[in-house]
Amino acid sequence: MFLFAIINVFLGAIEVTRYKIKELGVSWNESFRKHFSYQRWESVKKLQWYLGELPFEMIYDLSRWKFLINRLYISSSIDFIMNISELQFGHLVNLSATYGPFGVDIVSNSDMTACVDQLFSDLIVDC
């Protein structure tokens, strides 16, 4: 858990493949299993939800979304468009479409967090 806190500081600034995200998610889930004596085959998603923790994939997506939106906010829109790659802009559009009704508009970190938390809550309730 300590290492995760350090990784989380810069997580949004790095591009991570979906395969690596899944690997890191397995490690994240294993830490919950170890601390709460869950078996390997038992899902920890509801436990994470009760504890107010997100699955690793959502943590990465939220960090990435915040990073890209804050980068947009800090630079002027022309600088942003010139400095961001198409892949990063596509990722920003996908994150915005997945988690929030904002598009690529600038929103607060708390709004982004609330959107991701709400989606996770909806997923848990639908289970």
N, C-alpha and C positions, 0 to 999 in steps of 0.2 A: 504494500500500500504506500510506503514511503517513496519508493521509486516512481510510482504512478503520479504522486503529487508533483514531483520534479518534471516528469514528462509532460504533464498537463499544462505547464506554464508555456511551453513553446509548441504544443501539439498542433494548433491551428495554422502555424506558419510553415509546416512541412507537408509535402504531398506524400501520402501513404497509399500503397496499393490496397485494394479491397481484400486481397489474400492476407496481407500483413495485419489489416484491421481485424479480420476474423481470428488470426492467431493471437493477437493482443487481447481480443475479446474473450477467448478461451482462458487465457491467463487471468484476466479480470474476474471471470466467473469462478475460476478455481480458488481464488483468494476468498470469495464468499463461501464456497463449499467447505474450505478448510476451517474458517473461523466459526461457521455455524453447523458443522458436522453433517453436511449434506453428502449424499452419495453422488458418484460421478454421473449417473443417469438422471438425477433429479434437477429440474429446472430451478434456477435462482432468480428468474425474472420477477416473480411476485415479491420475493424477499427484497430485491433491489428497489422495487416500487414502494414497498412499505417503509424502507429505510430512506427513501428520497434520493436514491442513486439511480443513474441512468445506465443502460447497457453501454458497453464501450463504443459500439458503432455510433450511437447517438451522441456520446460525449465527444467523439472525434468530429462528427458532423457539426455539432454546436460550436466547437472550438474553431473549426474551419470557417463556418458561416460568420462568426464574430470577427475573425481575422480579416476576411475578405470585405465585409461591410465596413469595418473600421479603416481598412486601407482605402476604401472608396471615400469615406468621410474625411480622412486626413488630406488626401490629395484632391486637387480639382478634378472634375469629371474628365477633362481632356487628358490630363496627366495619367489618370487612372486607366483610361481606355488605351493610351499609348504604352503604358507599362505593364498591363496585365495581359497574360497570354489568353488565347481563345479558350484553351482548356480550363484555365482558372475561372474565366467569365462564365463558361458553360457550367462549371461546378457551382458557382454562385447562383446561377439561375435555377439549377436543379435543387439545390438546398432550399432556396426560397420557395420553390413550388412544392417541395415535399413537406416543409415544416410550417410555412406561414403564408398568410394572404398578402404579403407586402410586395411581392415581386422583388426587384433589386433596389427598392427604395431604402433609404437609410432609416433604420429602426434602432431602438435602444437595445443594449445587451439584455436587459431584463425582459423586454418583449420577446426577444429571440428565445431566451431560456424558458419563458412561459409557454411559448408555442411548442417547443420540443417536449417539455414536461407534459403538456396536454395530450400530445400525440401518444406518448408512452402510456399515459393513463388510459386513453381510449383503447390502445392495444391490449392492456391488461384486463380491462372491463369486458372486452369482446371475447376473451379466452374462455 
